[in-house]
Structures are given as structure tokens and as C-alpha cells.
Amino acid sequence: MSLTVTIIAKLSGVEPRTARRACDIAVAFDGNVNAVVPEEFNHGAGARCYALATIAEYRPALFWGGLSALVAVPALMLLKVIHG
């Protein structure tokens, strides 16, 4: 299982196989905005999963930059408090 699929599964709260399926569907749609998304990805955790998979596929710099910001911002805030 790839790191991207694992991260998407953890962030969206779905099982890794659901995250893998969302990534496969995002690749298969090839950017077609008129494609019909399966029902399981239309609401809730499935929608979050599919959105993250789409971002990871078509805008990888945004995906990895956002993940690094999730770590960097709290770390910088902690440094600001410590060195105040």
C-alpha cells in the first residue's frame, strides 16, 4: 500500500481499500468533470476520501504542501511560544 493511500485513509476516516478505490477511480476519470462519481463517494467520509484522492492525483504539490503545513504550523507556533 502506498503512503498516499495510507494518508488519505487516515485523514478521511475510511478503510485503506476504500482509499485505494478512490485513488483508482480518480485516475480512471482522468480529469473528466462530467463523470458520475459512485454513490459511496458522494457524502461523508467517502466524499472526503475522494476529494483527497483527486487532489493527490491532479495537484500533488498542493496535497504534499498541505500535509507539510499540518506539521510545520504547529511546530512554528510552539517555537514562537518557547523563544517568545
Secondary structure, 3 states (H helix, E strand, C coil): CCHHHHHHHHHHCCCHHHHHHHHHHHHHHCCCCCCCCCHHHCCHHHHHHHHHHHHHHHCHHHHHHHHHHHHHHHHHHHHHHHHC
